[in-house]
Amino acid sequence: AAWSVLGARFTGQCTSRVEMEATERSMREACEAALQEYAKRDAIALAEQAEEESAKPPARKPPKWKKVEPPQFQVTEMVERANKSVEGDYYGIKFPKDKEEILQMGPQWLTKAFHTSGVLGQDNAVTHIDDARGFVGGGAGLKCILKVRYKQDSPHLHKELFVKLPHKPGGSDRFFVSCMWNHDRPETIFNIWLEPFIPYKVPKMYFSDICAETTNFILITETIPWSDKGSQDIKPGEIEPAYDKYMDWELPDGGPMYYHALCKALGKIAAYHKAGKLHPQVDEMFPMPDINLIRQYFPPFDVAARKKANYDIDGLIKFLSQTAKDVFPTDVTDVQWLEQWKSEALHFMEYGSEVTLFCMGEGTSEPKDYITFTHNNLQIDNAYFWRREDGTVEAGLLDWGVLACQPFASAVQGCISGANMEVLLEHREAFLETAVDSYLLYGGPKLNLERMVMMNNLQLMSWACSIPANVTQVLKHTKKNEWPEIKDWMDPRLLDRFQTRTHCSQFKIALQLWRKAGLYNRFLEWLKAEGLPLRKQP
């Protein structure tokens, strides 16, 4: 409009000064109106852009990766070390070691931690901790739920946070989990560096760190919006209830669809590692084992090892056939069969080194195809599930404490060993096929399914031979004098005590599979196929 008026002035259409001045006024007014309109549009666009940017989560920048070698120390030093307040190995700030210290250090520490990890913008802050509820869940450490408030709410900020902490330092659980088994550091490394690369949903990490000197560690993530137990009307995309380990009767189908989803996840993560799609330094964080896969002669048990194995197996036989006989099925309480199993187990245990090499791909053209980096403890309680519109079960993954490069067969065994005996007898080979197919589909090499089945046979036998040592854990949590009163598997003294339920379930499932799947005969066939001696000479 302004240019139109201006053009009229210079083409002689204005015949008088009055008309020219009026034209100039119109031009100025039109220009001012246009500028105001453009300014209004710019302001709206900038506001929309600012709103869009504020809705985006800040770009989290992890610290530079470094390898940390934990010091060696005695269990008697545990309490003194754990009570120290020392900076974390990776983010370099001090952090609380238990729920009480979280409350003492308060919103100010949460703000500092979230600024340090990058999940919270520098112009925002945690202002209140409204609730801190501790609870018992699993066996890897202590947990609590925090309810917090922020200075500025945002869709990417969760107000309910899950916190994982180590066991109290006074007992043996802390020394075993944090030191002997080293579960806390892999989980910390995963959440700081690997979380963005995993091709599965995992909870958003807000802060995590660990201290080698004290063995203290902390993990803070979003909470999972679980549906309530017993919910019937769960829509596609909604998270199903949290399922507990060795309680597969809670699963809508008894387990098969869920274990297929988990086996698919194991294969996909392993394939991403082989295809170089994970963190560029993942091989420094979790190196492939440097092993000698040359077939050689391994001597049989030495006297001390055989004595220990006999002692542990006798303890399990006594527990099953006497102490807790009333709650176990008769096929694993029969003393005559248990003594036969003892003989078979001791025979199998003589070949532990050969079994390990076979499961690592010994004798194949590419042994390391059978050694993968994936989740090595992916049981039902370390995942969360939802359904697609077509009813397919999908999984998100939790608890990365047993993260390492290991035989793929071990990872699959660690997953499906949580299923009940009937499900494993019917679906075990299908689970293995799902894992192998997923590994190939997403970029991994093709594995021999028949060999994977034999590996799993041997892994099941290794599992059965390892469980007798856990009788002491059961009797630690459910005392010997309680068992005469326990007549049913659903007794709270068995079912509601995590260590009791998980180990007793393993006693039952492992021995039932040994018996019903004919594992010992398959082992004898394997010895013959591999050209190994039927018996080892002392």
C-alpha positions, -999 to 999 in steps of 0.1 A, spaced: 0 0 0 28 24 9 46 17 -24 14 22 -43 9 57 -28 46 66 -33 43 55 -70 14 78 -74 34 108 -62 62 103 -87 39 96 -117 23 130 -115 -10 118 -103 -9 143 -74 -21 176 -89 -17 198 -58 4 202 -26 -26 193 -5 -30 161 -23 7 154 -21 8 160 17 -22 137 21 -5 111 0 26 113 22 6 110 54 -11 79 39 23 65 30 37 70 65 6 55 81 6 25 58 44 20 65 38 23 103 9 -2 101 30 -26 81 59 -24 105 36 -29 135 22 -60 118 56 -74 111 67 -67 146 36 -84 160 43 -115 137 80 -115 148 70 -114 185 46 -143 180 72 -163 161 98 -156 188 74 -166 216 65 -198 198 102 -206 192 110 -199 229 81 -221 240 93 -248 217 129 -246 229 118 -246 265 98 -277 260 129 -295 247 151 -312 273 185 -298 276 212 -316 257 229 -339 283 267 -338 279 283 -368 297 318 -364 312 348 -376 294 351 -414 297 379 -427 319 387 -462 332 387 -465 370 403 -494 387 386 -502 421 411 -507 450 414 -541 467 404 -542 503 391 -566 530 355 -569 540 364 -556 574 371 -522 559 337 -519 543 319 -498 569 348 -473 574 352 -468 537 314 -465 530 310 -438 557 334 -414 540 321 -386 519 342 -385 487 336 -371 452 323 -395 425 346 -410 399 329 -395 369 310 -362 376 334 -352 404 308 -340 430 300 -355 463 267 -374 465 244 -389 492 249 -426 502 214 -432 515 179 -418 517 186 -399 549 215 -380 533 194 -372 502 169 -354 526 198 -337 545 215 -325 513 180 -315 500 168 -297 468 201 -278 466 221 -310 460 195 -323 435 198 -290 416 236 -292 416 235 -329 405 209 -322 377 229 -292 365 260 -312 365 245 -341 345 228 -316 321 192 -327 325 182 -294 342 187 -260 326 209 -236 345 179 -212 349 158 -239 366 161 -256 400 146 -283 423 128 -263 450 112 -290 472 114 -327 481 78 -334 491 82 -371 499 109 -398 501 96 -433 504 120 -462 507 110 -497 497 124 -532 492 126 -546 457 149 -571 441 183 -580 456 208 -555 441 204 -526 466 181 -502 484 155 -481 465 133 -451 472 109 -428 454 113 -391 455 85 -366 448 100 -332 439 90 -297 427 108 -275 402 111 -237 399 98 -241 364 77 -271 353 84 -286 319 71 -316 300 105 -332 301 110 -330 338 96 -358 360 83 -349 394 85 -385 407 120 -400 406 134 -434 413 166 -437 433 188 -468 436 214 -470 463 238 -497 476 231 -521 504 239 -509 539 276 -514 545 273 -536 576 263 -569 560 277 -593 535 252 -583 508 270 -549 503 304 -565 499 292 -592 475 271 -569 453 293 -538 452 327 -554 454 329 -591 446 302 -590 419 308 -554 409 272 -547 399 271 -510 406 298 -497 382 284 -513 350 250 -498 358 266 -464 364 286 -465 331 255 -476 312 234 -447 324 260 -420 319 273 -430 285 253 -458 268 217 -450 275 212 -429 244 225 -456 221 204 -486 232 176 -493 207 151 -498 234 132 -476 259 150 -472 292 142 -448 320 156 -413 316 187 -408 338 188 -377 359 221 -384 378 244 -414 384 279 -418 399 301 -442 419 331 -438 441 358 -465 439 373 -455 473 340 -458 492 320 -482 469 291 -458 474 269 -452 443 237 -435 433 213 -437 403 184 -414 399 159 -419 370 123 -412 361 99 -436 376 79 -460 354 42 -453 353 32 -489 362 -5 -499 360 -19 -512 393 -16 -549 400 -47 -567 388 -56 -540 363 -79 -554 336 -85 -525 312 -50 -516 301 -50 -498 268 -23 -502 240 8 -482 249 1 -482 287 26 -498 309 15 -531 325 19 -538 362 54 -545 375 59 -583 374 81 -600 400 108 -626 394 96 -662 397 60 -653 398 51 -659 362 15 -668 371 10 -630 371 18 -628 334 -14 -627 313 -2 -656 290 20 -673 316 52 -660 300 58 -670 263 50 -636 247 71 -618 273 102 -640 270 100 -637 232 101 -599 236 131 -601 259 150 -626 237 144 -602 208 159 -574 228 189 -594 237 196 -602 200 190 -566 189 214 -550 214 241 -577 207 237 -569 170 240 -531 175 273 -538 193 286 -560 165 275 -534 139 293 -505 157 261 -487 165 267 -482 202 290 -456 220 323 -452 201 342 -462 233 320 -491 243 349 -516 237 370 -497 263 342 -497 288 333 -534 282 362 -551 264 357 -584 247 375 -612 266 410 -621 254 408 -659 255 426 -689 242 401 -711 225 426 -739 217 413 -773 228 435 -786 255 433 -812 283 419 -799 316 424 -819 347 395 -831 368 384 -817 401 411 -813 427 404 -827 462 393 -794 477 369 -785 449 353 -820 449 349 -818 487 332 -784 484 309 -796 457 299 -827 477 292 -805 507 270 -781 489 250 -807 470 245 -827 502 231 -795 518 207 -790 490 195 -827 491 189 -823 528 170 -791 523 147 -805 496 141 -839 511 138 -829 548 139 -792 558 114 -778 531 100 -810 517 64 -800 521 66 -771 496 84 -788 467 70 -813 442 78 -849 447 100 -852 416 127 -831 433 123 -844 469 129 -881 461 161 -890 479 169 -918 455 167 -896 424 185 -867 442 215 -891 449 215 -901 412 214 -864 403 244 -858 426 264 -884 408 255 -869 374 262 -834 385 296 -842 399 304 -859 366 293 -829 346 312 -805 368 345 -822 358 341 -806 324 334 -770 334 364 -756 314 354 -775 282 318 -763 286 329 -727 290 351 -729 258 323 -745 238 298 -718 248 324 -692 238 324 -706 202 354 -729 205 357 -750 173 337 -725 151 352 -704 123 343 -672 141 342 -679 179 336 -642 189 303 -643 170 291 -662 200 304 -637 225 282 -606 227 277 -574 246 241 -573 258 220 -573 290 230 -604 310 202 -603 336 171 -596 316 146 -615 336 109 -604 340 116 -580 369 142 -561 349 119 -550 322 86 -532 317 60 -541 291 32 -526 270 11 -538 241 9 -525 205 -25 -521 189 -22 -556 174 -15 -571 209 22 -576 204 42 -573 237 70 -547 236 96 -543 263 116 -515 280 147 -525 299 159 -519 335 188 -528 358 221 -530 339 243 -542 367 254 -574 349 266 -557 317 295 -573 300 308 -592 269 298 -628 276 287 -658 256 254 -651 240 240 -684 253 247 -672 288 227 -640 283 197 -660 269 199 -685 297 200 -657 323 168 -644 307 147 -675 302 157 -693 334 130 -672 351 103 -690 332 85 -719 348 93 -755 340 63 -761 318 69 -730 296 106 -739 292 99 -775 282 75 -763 255 91 -730 243 128 -731 251 140 -738 216 116 -711 202 131 -686 226 166 -694 214 154 -691 178 139 -656 185 172 -644 200 193 -658 171 170 -644 145 170 -610 161 208 -610 163 209 -616 125 181 -592 116 196 -562 132 232 -566 119 248 -594 138 263 -626 123 243 -658 116 246 -683 145 241 -721 143 208 -727 161 215 -763 167 247 -754 185 229 -727 205 204 -754 217 233 -776 228 249 -746 245 217 -739 264 215 -776 275 250 -772 290 241 -738 305 211 -753 322 233 -780 337 258 -754 348 230 -734 364 217 -765 383 252 -773 395 257 -737 409 225 -735 429 234 -758 459 256 -731 473 225 -709 477 209 -730 505 227 -708 530 211 -677 515 176 -692 519 182 -702 555 196 -667 562 162 -652 552 138 -680 562 152 -697 593 153 -735 596 128 -735 625 102 -717 603 101 -744 576 81 -771 595 52 -746 596 55 -737 558 32 -761 539 24 -741 508 44 -723 481 22 -692 486 32 -689 523 44 -653 528 75 -666 545 85 -681 512 67 -660 486 73 -625 500 110 -629 509 129 -622 477 159 -643 484 139 -672 496 115 -672 467 141 -668 440 165 -695 452 137 -720 460 123 -714 426 157 -721 410 161 -753 431 127 -765 418 129 -754 381 166 -764 375 162 -799 389 129 -805 372 144 -795 338 174 -817 345 151 -847 350 123 -840 325 145 -827 296 170 -855 299 199 -831 302 224 -857 314 219 -879 284 224 -848 261 256 -841 280 268 -876 273 260 -871 236 279 -839 236 310 -856 251 309 -881 223 304 -855 196 332 -834 208 356 -863 211 360 -858 248 367 -888 272 337 -902 290 356 -900 323 386 -881 334 415 -898 350 428 -882 383 
